Amino acid sequence: MLSRSDLLTLLTINFIVVTKGAERISEVSARFTLDAMPGKQMAIDADLNAGLINQAQAQTRRKDVASEADFYGAMDGASKFVRGDAIAGMMILAINLIGGVCIGIFKYNLSADAAFQQYVLMTIGDGLVAQIPSLLLSTAAAIIVTRVSDNGDIAHDVRNQLLASPSVLYTATGIMFVLAVVPGMPHLPFLLFSALLGFTGWRMSKRPQAAEAEEKSLETLTRTITETSEQQVSWELFR
């Protein structure tokens, strides 16, 4: 079962690690993006004057630069919202704990020990329910802010990075299997996830071998065609 240490761990990871890190990254990204805007605009104007791009392409690039600046500025504000959400979650947790103990003592005539034990358990459950979505929100904001600007969408980038190496999937498979054998954990879901990740990693490990085999066959075919062409040219010279 999840205990107080698990809740404190989630609170620490959410507020200190993820939220504070994402806030700092968003501030730096917004500042550097805004500082780089004049240089990007001048580069677009220089390309337009040199004839490397036309007017429509210049307008498109200017819109992209403005959209990038607006995005990082908005994410700077959104990081403040995520940080406020984490702080509000901790405040609500403390209010529930203090208020619950007071209600148990003064309204239900419980002893301080019994009220503390009962309402701390209820507060931990409520805190876990509230902190897990908050942690996911903070992590999603951090992923979006730390993404490098390119032409691909974020879903494609995440899929390529997660599936780039089968060792990542094999590591996740091992972690899921260890969690599956831990007493008190739901064994079947973790075993299913472990099997799914292991199968995906095995399929990903087969792709480079298939690509190498295809490349070798293509090289062999090219070499054969080249040798055949050279032989035909040699026969033509003898004629």
N, C-alpha and C positions, 0 to 999 in steps of 0.2 A: 504493500500500500504506500501511497505517497504521503510524506511526512512534512514537518515544518521545514526541514533542511531543503527539501525539493522546492517548496514555495520560495524560500529565501534565495535559492540558486536561480530560479526563474526571474525573480525580481532583480537580482544582481546582473544577470546576463542581459535582461531587457533594457534596464535603465543605463547601467554603466558601460556595457560593451557595445550593444547594438545602437541604442538611441543616441548616446553621446557621440559615438563614432560617426553615425550617419549625419548628425547635425553639423559636426565639424567639416566633414567632407562636402556637404551641400554648401556651407558658407564659403569654403575655399574654391569650389567649382564655380559658384556664382560670381565670385570676385574675379577669378582669372578669365572667365568667359566674357564678362563685361569689359575687362581691361583689354582683351584681344579683339573686341569689336571694331575699333577704328582701323587696326591693321588689316583685318579681313575686308572691310569696306574699301580700303585703299587698294588692296590686291585685286578686288573685283573691278574697280575703276581702271586700274592699270591694264588688266587683261582686255577690258572693253576698248580702251584707247589703242591698244596694240593690235586689235582685230582678231584676237584669239577666240573671243566669244561674241555673240550678237547681243542685241538689246534684250531679247526675251530671256536668254540664258542669264544675263546679268541680273534681271529682275528676279528670276527664280533663285539665284544664289543669295541675293539680298534678303529675300523672304526666308530662306533657310537659316541665314545668320540671325535674323531677328527672332525666328521661332526658337532657335537654340538658346538665345539669351533669355527669352520669356520663359522657356521651360526651366532653366536652372534657377531663375529668379523665383518662379513658383515653387520649385522644390525646396528652396531655402526657406520659404514660408511654411511649406508643408512639414518640414523637419521640426519646426517649432510646435506645430500641432501634434506631431507624433510624440515629442518630448512632453508636452502638456498632458497628453493622454496617459503616458506612463506615470507621471507624477500624480495625476488624478486617481489612477488605479491604486497607488500606494496609500494615498490619503483616505480613499474609501475603505481600504483594507483596515487601516488603523481605526477609523470611525466605527466600523462594524465590530471590531474586537472590543474597543472600550465601551461602546454602547451596549453590546450584547452582555458583557460582564456586569455592567450596572443594572440592566434589566433583570438579569438572573438573580442578583443580590437583593435589589429593592422591591421588585414586583413579585417574583416567584419565591422569595425567601430562601434562596439557595445559599449554601456556604460559599465563601470566596473560592475555595479550591474546586468545588463541584461546578460552579458557574464558569470559572476560568477554563476548566477542562472541557466542558460541553461547548462553550461558545468559541473557544480557540479551534476546536475541530470543525465547527461549522464555518468559521472564518477562513480556515485553510481551504475547505472545499470551494467556497465562493471565490476566494482569491485565485485558485487554480483555474476555475472556469473563466474568470475575467482576464487573467494574465496570459493565457495561451493565445487567444485572438490578438491581444496587444503585442505579444512577441512576434506573431506572424506579420502583423501590420508593420512593425518596426523593421523586420527583416526584408519585407518587400520594398519598403521605402529605401533601405540601404542598397539593395540590389539595383534599383532603378537609378539612384544617384551615382553609384560607382561604375555604371556601364560606360564603356568607351563609345564615343559617337562614331557611327559608321552607317552604311546604307542598309544594313539588315535589320529585321525586327528583333525585339528582345527575346521572343519565344524561340526563334531560330538560333540566336546566340547561346541561350541557356542550354538548348538541346545539344548543340555542337560541343560545348564545353563539358557537359556532363558525360556525353557519350564519346568523347575524344579518345579516352584511354580505358580499356577494359579493367585495368587495375582499380579504378575508382569504383566500378560496379562490384568487383570482387571484394573490396574492402567493405562496402555497404552490405554485401551478402553475409560476410562474416559477422558484422555487428548485429544484423537482424537475427542470425542464427543464435548468437550468444544471448540476445534478449529473449529468444523463444524458449531457451532452457532455464531461464531465471525463474525461480519459484514465485508464484503470484502474478506473473505476466500472462496475457492471453497467448497461448502457445500456437494455436492454429493460424491466426492472422500473421504473426511474425514468421512462421514457417512458410506460409504462402508467399509473403513478400520476399523472403530469402530465396525461395525457389525461382520466383519471377526475375529477381535481379541477377541471380546466377545464370539463368538461361539467356537473359539479355546480354550479359557480359560474354558468355560463350559465343553467341551470334556475332557480337562485335569483334571478337578476336579472330573469327573466321574471315572477316571482310578483307583485312590486309593480305591474307594468304591467297584469296581469290583474285585480288587486284594484281598481286605479283605473278600469279599464274597467267592471267590475261596479258600482262605486259610481256612476259617471256614468250608467249605464243605469238604476240604481235611482232616482237623482235625476230623470232624465227621465220615468220611469214615474210617480213621485210627483207631479211637476209636471203631467203630463197628466191624472191622476186628479183633482187639485185643480181644474184649469181646467174639466174636464167637470162636476164637482160644482157649481162656481160658475155655469156656464151653465144647468144644470138648475134651480138655485135662482132665477136671473133669470127664466126662462120661467114658473116657478110664480108669481112675483110679478105678472107681466103678466096671468096668467089671473085 
